Amino acid sequence: MSPLITKEQIDEMAAILREGISRTMDGLRRSGFTSSEWTQPARRQN
């Protein structure tokens, strides 16, 4: 039988991911990126 993942474990993993995303966004802001740039499609490089 496969091990089960509990709701508490899922909540903990979601909190870790949320914190990582928050730190990444803060770092991008400090580097000068704006939130409008995050929503633009990536530019193709030739």
C-alpha positions as CSV (number, residue, x, y, z in Angstrom):
1,M,0.0,0.0,0.0
2,S,1.3,3.5,-0.9
3,P,2.1,5.9,1.9
4,L,-0.5,8.6,2.4
5,I,0.2,12.3,2.5
6,T,-1.8,14.0,5.2
7,K,-3.5,17.3,4.9
8,E,-1.0,18.8,7.3
9,Q,1.9,17.7,5.1
10,I,0.2,19.3,2.1
11,D,-0.4,22.5,4.0
12,E,3.2,22.5,5.1
13,M,4.4,22.0,1.5
14,A,2.1,24.7,0.2
15,A,3.5,27.1,2.9
16,I,7.0,26.3,1.8
17,L,6.2,27.0,-1.8
18,R,4.4,30.2,-0.9
19,E,7.4,31.4,1.0
20,G,9.7,30.6,-1.9
21,I,7.6,32.4,-4.4
22,S,7.4,35.4,-2.1
23,R,11.1,35.5,-1.6
24,T,11.7,35.2,-5.4
25,M,9.2,38.1,-6.0
26,D,10.9,40.2,-3.4
27,G,14.3,39.5,-5.0
28,L,13.0,40.4,-8.5
29,R,11.6,43.7,-7.1
30,R,14.9,44.6,-5.6
31,S,16.5,43.9,-8.9
32,G,14.2,46.3,-10.6
33,F,11.6,44.1,-12.2
34,T,8.0,45.3,-12.1
35,S,4.9,43.2,-11.7
36,S,3.8,44.1,-15.2
37,E,7.0,42.5,-16.6
38,W,6.1,39.2,-14.8
39,T,2.8,39.0,-16.8
40,Q,4.4,39.6,-20.2
41,P,5.2,36.6,-22.4
42,A,8.9,35.8,-22.6
43,R,10.8,37.5,-25.4
44,R,12.3,35.2,-28.0
45,Q,16.1,35.5,-28.3
46,N,17.6,35.0,-31.7
